Amino acid sequence: MSDKRKICAVITARPSYSRVKTALQAIKDHPELELQLVVAGSALLDRYGNAVDFIERDGFTINEKVFMVLEGENKTAMAKTTGLGLMELANVFYNLEPDAVLTIADRFETIATSIAAAYQNIPLIHLQGGEVTGNIDEKVRHANTKLADIHFVTSDDAKQRVIKMGEDPDYVYNTGCPSIDLAAEVVKNPSLDFDPFKKYGGVGQQFDYNNGYLVVMQHPVTTEYASAREDVLKTLRVIDELKVPTFWFWPNVDAGADGTSSGIRSYREHHDLEHIHFFKNMEPLDFLKLLKNSSCLIGNSSVGIRECSYLGVPVVNIGTRQNRRLRGNNVIDVMYTEEEIKEAITAQLNAPGNEQETIYGTGESGKQIADILSTIELRFHKTITY
């Protein structure tokens, strides 16, 4: 019987895998640790870019799959999906008997992971606590923090916020974000060494992207889900007018995703979008290479705030989804007006290049996390400090 410390990581969505991939690899490779991997939620669904294929291709063994997403893409479906996840994950942890469970960031499914672990006295590890965003994700993030026992945060700003929430400073570590480890690999080899059309298929016309292109990743905002369709149509109209070659990525599963998706489909049916190609997903390294070689990222994804700051990629961040999150000089913030969006994209296309910033880490996060987990005293009870 193995005496290695068993760390069970739960991946519930495609971005979560990119956020934690290097930590998973470091845990897997560490002589004192055993990785248990659970894939759940939208990470299992093809229409959201099934992450399982990429995970298995990277050499990871998936111990359990948890199908828990309720159809609807609305507030009630999100709440019920969380409840289903809690029931299923409780059984998974009971059977796997991990020494600790790792949950990531702020997606609504992650609170199910945290409750299922905490209520079974399993030490909980939380990645990316202490950040602020201004919507329902922030509530979930902070709730995960209070349920967690070990905190791996991405900045000094986040570390101080977690400590102010009453967490033990000895159990709060600023390791940076594991996604920056991948960005660091891309900086060493930044060439776009694959053909996006041939490798990933997607939907839409193929075009020449060698003279510059845009990338769009726009998700619904859970607290503004009713306006998701109109929000994405505004961005579509601007991109259509600019006629710059554009790679556009499908939204995630949050409330309002149906509005975002239907808006894209409707616009595509009534307009000749020869310069836009749509994708569900890409392997994490390929996606970052695509970003690194782009002229600008448009939308509201945290990748614009986090990885793009390290890569030096210009970003037009639309709306409130990333409110108050620590950002670099590469970002222009705008609201959902076509005029603002167009002016910001034009400004970024004409601006000089951005310098690399290390506000979310220097590229060694995964190894730091694994080393700490191999030696830290695991506990599932804590006293609030003040």
N, C-alpha and C positions, 0 to 999 in steps of 0.2 A: 504494500500500500504506500502511495506516494506521501512524503512528508512536506511536499511543497505547499506554499500558501496559495490557495485557490481564489483567483480574482475573476468574478463573473461580470462581464461587460454587456450591457444591453443597448443595441442599436435599433432605434425606432424610425429613422428616416434617412434618406440618402445623404443630406448634409452632415448628419451626425457621424457617419463613417469617415468622411474626410477630416472632420474635426478631431478624430481620435485614432486614426489609422497608425500613426507612428508609435503612440502609446501602446496600442494592442500588440504591435510587432515587438516592442521592447519587453513587454510583459511575457509574451510567448518565448522570447529568446533568453530571458533571465533564468539563471540556474536555480534560484530559490522560489520561483513563481510558476504557477500553472494557469493558463488562460482558459476560461470558460466563456464561450461566445453565444449570446442569445440575439437573434434577429427578429424584430417584431414590427407591427404597425405598417406604415406606408412603405417601409424599406423592402417589404415582400411583394408589393403590388406593381405590376408591369406598367400601369398607366402613369405611375409616378417615378418611372425609371428604375425598376427592380434592382436594388443594390446587391442582391445575393450573388449574382454572377460575378461582379467585381470583387466581392469579398472572398469568394472561393478561388477565383483566379489569382488572387494575391497570396494564396497558400494557407488561408485560415480555415480551420474546421469549425463548423457551426454546430453547437451542441443541441440547441433547441430553436424551433421556429414558432412564433406566436402570432396567429392570425386574429386580429382584434379590431380592425377598422370597420366601423359602421357606415354604410352609405349615407350620403346627404350633404357633406361638406358645409354644415351649418353649426350653430352654437350647441344645439341639443345633441347632434351626432358626435361632436367633440367630447361632450361630457359623458355620453354613454360609452364611447370608445375608451375613454379613460377608465371607466368602471369595468368594462370587459377585460382591459389590460391588467387591472389590479387582480382580478380573480385568476386569470391565467398565469400571471407572473408569480403569484403566491405559490402555486403548485410547482412551477419550474424551480423556484429557489428551494422549496421543500425537497425536491428530488435531487437537485444538483449539490446541495449542501455546501455552498461556497463559504469561504472565510470572510469575504467582503464582496459587495456589489458596487459596480461603478455605473453612474448615470451621468448624462451629458446635457449641460446647458438648460434650455427653457421650453422645449416643446411640450405640448399638453400631455403627451403620453409619458413623459419622464416622471411626472408626479406619481403615476401608477407604480413605476419601478421603485421610487423612493419609499412609498407607503408599504409596498409588499415586503421590502427588505427591513424597514425600521420596525414594523409590527412583528417580525419574526426574530428580532434581536440580532440581525446581521449587520455588521458595520457597513455604513454607506459612504462611498467616495463620490464627491460631486466635482465635476469639471466645469469651469467657466462661471462660477458663482460671483456675486458682487457687482455684476454689470447692470446697467440700466438701459431700458429701451422705451418705456412709456406706454406699453399696451399689456394685454393679458399675459404675454410671455414673461414680463417682469415679475408679475405676481407668482407665476409658477417657478421662476428661477429662485426667488427669495424663499418660497416655501420649501424648495429642494434644499436650500442652504440650511434652513432650520432643522430639517430632518437628517441632514448629513453629519457625519463624524469627522471626515477628512476632506479638506478643501484644496483643490488645485486651481488657482486663479491665474488670469492671464496678464495682469498688470498690477502695479503698486496701488493704483487708484481703486481697483476692485478688492485688493487685499485689505485695505483700510476700511472699506465699506463692510466687508464680511466681519471684521473684528468689531466694528461699531454695532453690528447686529447682535453682539454678545457671544461670538464664537471664540474658542480658545486660540490665542495667537500661535501656540505651539503646534496647532493642527491646521494652520492656514499657510500654504506655500505658493509663492509666485513662481511658477514654472514656465510662464509663457503659454502660448496656445500650441498644441501639437500640430495644428494645421500649418503653422509657420515653418515647421520642420520640412513639410512638403514644398512650401514656397522656397525655402533655402535650396532644396535640390533643383528646383526649376531655375533659380538664379545661376547656378553652376552650369546648367545646360539649357539655355532658354529657347533654343530653336524649336520651331513648330515642325516636328519631325514626323507628322502623320497627316493624312488627308481626312478632315472631319467628315466629309461626305461618304468616302469609301468605308471608313472604319465604323461610323455610327448611324449611317442611313439618314434617319430623320424624315421630315416632310417639307416639301417646297422646292423651289428652283435651285439649281446649282449655279454658282457664279464665281468670278475671279476675285479672290480675297487677298491677292498678293500685294496690292497697293493700299492696304488698310481696311479695317472693318470694325464694326461695333459689336458688343455683346450685350444682350438684354436679359435680365433675370428679375422679374417682378412678381411678387407674391401678394396675396390678399392680406389685409390687416384685420386681425380677428375682431378688434373693437370697432371696425368700420366696414364689416364684411358686406353690408348691403350696397355699398358703392363700388365694389370690386370690379364689376363689369365696366362701368363708366370710367373708372380710373385707368384700366388697362387700355381702353379705347383711345384715351387721350395720348398715351404713349405711342400707341400704334399709328395714330394719325401723324404724329411728329416724325416717327421713323420712316413712314411712307413718304412724307413730303421731302425729307432729306435725301432719300435715294442712295444712302451709303450702304454697302454690303453689311448685312447684319445676321449674326447667329443669335437666335432667340430660344431661351430655355423655358420649359413648361413649369407651371407653379407647383408648390407643394400642396399637401392635403388639408391645410387649415380651413376654417370656416371662411366661405367666400371663394374657395377654389373653383367651384362650379361656375360662378359669375365670371371669374378671370378666364377660365377655359372657354366658356361659351362666347365671351367677347372676342377672343382670338379667332375662334372658328367662324363666327359670323362675319367678322371683318375680312377674313381670308376668302370667304365665299363670294364677297361682293367687290373685291379689289384684286388687281393683278400685282402680286407682291414678288416680282422677279428678283428682288435684292434681299429678301428675307428667307432664312431657312430655320426650321424649328426642330429642336431636339428635346428628348425626355431627360437624358442623363449622359454623363461621361465619366470615365475613370478619373479619380481625383487628380493625378499628375497631368493627364491630358487636358483637363479643364483648366488647370492653373497655367499650363503652357499656352492655351488658347487666350486666356486673359492677358498673360504677359506680352503677347504679340499684338494685342488689340489696341485700337486708338482710344477706346473709352468703354467703361462698363456703365450701363444705365439700368435703373430699377431701385429696389429697396432691400437687396440681400445683404446679410452681414459680411459676405465675402468681400464686398466693396469697402467695408470699414476695416476689416481685419487683414485678410491676405493681400489685398490690393495696396495697402499701405506699405507692406514689405516689398512688394513687387514694383512699386512706383507706377501703378496703372491709374490713369485719370478716371474719376468716378463722378457720375451725376446721381445723387441719392434723392429719390422722390418720396415725399410724404413723411409720415410720423413713425414708421416702423422701427427706425434706428435712432429715435429721439434720445439725446443726451449720451449716447454711446461714445466713448473716447475715439476720436478720429484724427487722421493725419491731414497734411496739407493737400493731399491728392483729391479731396472730396469737395464738390459743390453741392449744397443742399437746396432743394427747390420744393415747392408744393405742387399739387395736381392741377397745374394750368399749362396749356399747350405752349403759351408764349414763354413761360419760365423754363420749361423743359428744353425747348428749342434753343433758347439763348444760352443755356448752360452747356448743352452739347456742343454748340458752335464754339463757345469759349474754350472748352476742353480740347477740341480738335485743333484750335489755333494756338494753344498754350505750349510753352516749352516743357520738356519732360520733367517728371517729378523724381526727387531723390528717394532712395530707400529709407524707410523709417522702421524702427524696431520697438514701437510702443506695445506690441503684442508678443514680443519674444525675439530670440536670436537664432532659433533653429535647433535647439537641443532639448526640447520639452519632453518628448517621449521617454528618453533614457532617464531623465531626472525623475519622472513619475514612477517608473519601474523601480529605480534604486530606492526611493523613499518607501514604496509599498513593500519592499522586501525586508525592511528593518523596523518600520514604525510599529509601536504598540497598538494593536487593533482594539477598539472599544466600541460599545454600542450604547453607552450611557454617558451623558455629559452634564456638567453644571454650567449654567449660563454665567459668563464673566461680564463685569461692568468696568 
